[in-house]
């Protein structure tokens, strides 16, 4: 399929947000039915995180904006509104691709002022979402970081990471590399409803095993835990047991945050799929985006017991693979790095 023939006509008035990002063209292809790719030429690749975010890293790189994983709870949804898209269906189907991100990153890493701080990949939208199979941005990003002796971390739900395992292993021989998989829903039926565009739980468990077989440690983000859906002792016990059997070296567990317009998108889904939980959620989140302290304490205690039971309570390194405090603590709310 030659994508040049799929270019969409779009004037400056139609997509002003994208024009600000340096839109080159918008394309559709039958292989990605229902999705429009907006290819842009970015001016910068490294994003500096505000100190107020309290995250254990200061720089990120994101090759994509929007995410076809379509997770109902994704905290990054409101960022699409800057582009004059909505946080719902548009976030899932109107994807921005920074086609020159690796080239720009290499240029930025050559600056004398660059001090080789850890760079987090996968903190906004997934770097290994389906689009990566077509655009292959990550090999260039990984190579640029490794060549510049810059440590990095990867957080993903995408099994496309398998393609780059040899490259990641090679990079790990030269710089500090951490890899984390996001897996919070073990029930296959619920997974298909709440994370409809992601690989299955079993596929991600197999990815964990592949990462370990390649000689890398693998952290798992069991997050966000969904009250009334995935927070039961039975669900967490089963999921953490499967994660341990797959070979994971550590986990982080924390509950759902509902910020900004993500809250409305998630609650609309909840009304359709689980109306019996709507009143409970309104009570839990009545004071804002975060779960109340008593719920967080309950979840932390449950997680601590189960991670110990399954041998998953090894201390994770403070990288993107562990963006918040360990499950055995009850931290103050912090910006999550899940997509």
N, C-alpha and C positions, 0 to 999 in steps of 0.2 A: 504494500500500500504506500503510494507516494503522498505524503502529507501535504505537500505544497498545493495540491489540488483541493484540499479541504479547508483552505483559508476562509475565514468568515469576514465579511465586510463589517467594519466597526469604526465609526468616526469618533473624534475626540469627545463629542458630547454624549455618546452612548456609554463610554466606559472611562469617565474621568479619573477614577481611582487608579485604574490600570495604566492609563497614560502617564500618571505621575511615577509609576514604577519602571517605565521604559518599555512599554508593550511593543513587541515586534510583530506578532501575529497571534490569532486565535484559531485553533484547529480542533476538528473532531475526526474520529476514526472508528470504523465498525468494531475494532478490537476492544474498544472502551465505550460501549454503548451508553448514552446518556451523560457522558462526561465531556466537558469542553476544557482543553488545555490552553492557557494563556501564557505564551512564551515571552519572557522579558529578559532584558539585559540589565543585570543589577550593577549598581555602582560600588557597593560594598558587600562583603561576605561575612565578616566578623561582626557579631552583635554584642555590645557590651551590656551586661545586666546591671540594673541599678542596685546600689549597695543595700537599699531598703528591702530588697527581695529576700535577703538572708539565705541565699543559696550558697552551696559550697563550691561554686565555680563562678567565674566572671564573664566568660565568653561562650557564645554559641554560634553554630552555623546551621542554617535551615535552607535547604535547596528548594523546598516547596512551601506554598501557602495554600491552605485548604487540604482536605484529606478524604480520600475515598473509603477509608475505613468506616466512616459514618457512625462512629460511636455516639450514642445518644447523649452521653454525659461529658463530652470533650470540653475541657476548660478553654481551649483556644478558639472556640467558635466566634466569640465577639470580635476577634481580630480581623475577621473578614469584613466587618462593617466599615472599616477604614477604606476598603476598596469599593464601597457602595454596593456590596453584595449583602444578602441576609445571612444570618448565623446558622440557618437550618439547611434547607435543601441546597442552597448555593455553596455553602461550606463543603458539602459532600461531593458536588459535581462541577463547580467552577474552580479549577485548580491552576494556581500560578506556578510556573516552572522557571527557575532562574538558570537559564541554559548555560551561562558563562560563569557560574558560581565557583568552579574549581580554578579557573584562570584568575579570577579576581582574588580568590583566597591566596593563591601562590604569591601574587603581587603584594598583598598585605603582610604576609608572613616574612617577606624579605626586608621589611622596614627595620632599620636599626633600633627603633623603639620597641619592637616586639620582644617580650621577655619570656616567651615559651610557656605561658600559663595553660592549664588544662582547658581544652575546648570541648563543650558538650554537644553531641549530635543527637537529635530526636527529642528536644525539649519543648517543641511547639507542635509541629506536625510530624508524622512518621517518615523518616528518611527512606524506609523500605516499604512504603505503600506501593500499590500496583504500578503507578506511573514510573517508578524506578526501573521496572523491567524494560521500559521503552527508552527512557532518557539516560539511565546509567550515570547519574551524577556522583554517586558515592565512591566509586573507585578513584575518581579524580580528587575528591575531597580527602579521602584517606591517604592517598599518595602524597598530596600536598602537605598534610600535617606531618606525616612520617619523615618526609624529606627535609622539613624544617625543624626536626627534632622537637616537635610539639606534642605533648601527651594529649590523649583524647578519650572520650567515653561515648558509647552508643547505647541508646535505649530504643527498643522497637517491639512491635507486634508482628513484624513482617518476616516471613520465611525466606524472602529474597536475600536476606543476610547470608544464607548458605553460599550463594554465588561468590561472595567476597571473603569467605573464611580464610583462604590461603593468603590473601592480601593483608587481612587483619592480623593473622599469625605472624607474618613477616614483619609488619609494623611493630608488633609487640616485642620483637627481638631488639628493637632500637629505642622505643619510647614506652612510657607507661600507658597501657591500654586497658580499659574495663568495658565489659559487655553486659548488658542487662536486657532481659525479656520482660515485657508487660503481660501478665496473665492473671486476671482477677475473677473470671467467670469459668467455672468448671463444668457447669450444666450445659450440654450441647443445645438444648432447645432455647434456653434463656439467652445463650450466646448469640444465636441466630437472630434474635429480636433486638438485643441491646447493642451488639457490635456486628451488624450485618455484613460489613465489608472486610472483616478481618479473617485471617486464617483460623481454622478451628482450634479449640484447646489442645487436641491431640497433636495437631501439626506443630504447635508451639512447644509442646513437651518434647517432640522429636527434635526440634531445633535446639533446645537446651542440651539434649544428649549429644547432638552434633558439635556444638560449641565445646562441650567438655571433652569429647573425643579428639578435638583438634588441639587440646592441651591448654585451653583457656578457662579461667574461672568464669562462672556465670551467676550473676545476681538476678533475682526475680522480683519484680514489682507486683505484689498482690494488691493492686490498687487501681481504681477506687473500689472499696467494698461498698455495696449498695444495701442500705438498711432494709430489712424485711425480705431481701432477695438473695443476697450472697453472704450475709453476716452470721448465719447460724453456725453453731458448733459443728454440725454434721457436714455442711458445705465446705467450711474452711479445713476441717480435718481431712476430708477426702481430697481436696485440691492440694493442700500442702503435702499430703502423703504422695500424691502423684508427682509433684514437683521434686520432692526429695528423691523418688525413685528414678527420675530422669537425670539426676546428678547435679542439680543446682547446689551452689555453695553457700548461699545466704538469701534471705528475703527481707523485704520491707512491706509492712501492711499498714494501710491507713484508709480512712473512710472518705466518702464522697463529699466534694466541695461543689456548691452550685452558685457560681458567680454570674452576674450580669444576665445577658440574654440567654446564656446556656440554661439558666434556671427555667425559663419559660419553655424552651424547646424540650427539655427533659420532662417537665411536668405534663406537657401535652401528650408525650408518649406514655407516661404513667397513667394518665386518665384513660387512654385507649386500651392499654395492655394490662394494667393492674389497678383498676379503680378502687379496689378495696384498701390500697395503701395510700391513697391521696391524702386523707385526713392525717395519717401518721406523719407523712413528709411535711405537711404544712406546719405541724406542731414542732417537728424536729428542727426545721429551718426557719422558724418564726422570727428569729433574731438576726438572720443574715445568711451568709454563704456557708458557714461552718457548722458542723455538728456540735451540740452542746458538750460541755466538759464531762458530764457523767457518762454520756454515750461513748466518747473517746476513751475514757478510762476503762469502760467495760470491754471495748474492742481491743485495747492494748493488752489487757489481762488475758483475754481469750487467745490473742495472737501469741503472746509470750509463752503460754502453756503449750500451744500446738507447735510452735517453731522449735521449742525445746524437745518435745516428743519426737519430732521428725528430724532432729539434728540439723536444723537450719538456722540456728541462732549465732552463727559465726558473725563477727563484726564486719559489715561491709565497709569498703573504703569510701571516703567522702568524695564521691564523684557524682555524675549524673545518674549513676545506678543506685544512689542512695540520697535522693534530694531532700529528704526530711529525716527527722530523728528516728532512731530504731523503734521497732514496734513495742519494745518493752518500756518505752517512755511515753508520756502524754504531753506532746509538745504544744506550744502555742501554734496557731494556724500559720502555715507558711505557704508560699506559692508552690503548687504542685507542678511537677514536670511530666505530666501525662498528657496524651493526645486523645 
